[in-house]
Amino acid sequence: MISELWTRPGLTDLLLGRLSAPPLTMVHYSKAKLKVIRPLTYWELYQYRKGAMQKLWKDQEAFRYLVHRISFESECRVHLEKLGYERNEELSWLYCTLAEHEGESFQRQMGNWRHEVPLTPKRIERSFFEVVGLPMELRARRVEEMAGADGLKRALLLWTTRQSIIKPHKFMKMTIIPRIEVITPDPFVPTKVVDLRNRERLRGPCRSW
């Protein structure tokens, strides 16, 4: 399991070195170019999902998705509250991606614009990290496993060592593409915006799931 993987020679130093190097980059994709990336209210999220998934979902499925999000994000809020942060129960959270830890098919699926911001220590502390596409037995069982710098190290470790078993999967009729997901409550102003309508401009190693 995870504790056993940490003993591999050089792997711990590699991952810890990456965290002390220049910041990793957090990415948010959208169909439109945005000046500010902000979380939606839960009502906005419900309306957006109901519209975006109208060919696949009925109203009760959009509501079930909303309940799932509220339940998970409430657990994340409780964890941050223990660290002294105020909780805002009106807003949903942002689901972003760790740059260079995603598949090309995910980029094509998510939109024409890529909004980037450095993943600073402060942002890491307030965020949660998970490798999407892992088998159930390797997924985090508690939000504490996903939280902060330790959660990021865990996600990087799994992404590095378990590539052969990270696969796309279905969730509520959606195809979920593998990536390291960054779940964060905070809006951000992107420091760089990339136009992906010409896909050849995109740089970085990506797997084409």
Secondary structure, 3 states (H helix, E strand, C coil): CHHHHCCCCCHHHHHHHHHHCCCEEEEEEECCCCCCECCCEHHHHHHHHHHHCCCCCCHHHHHHHHHHHHHHHHHHHHHHHHCCCCCCCCECCEEEEEEEEEEHHHHHHHCCEEEEEEECHHHHHCCEEEEECCCHHHCCCCHHHHEHHHHHHHHHHHHHHCHHHCCCEEECCEEECCEEEEEECCCECCCEEEECCCHHHCCCCCECC
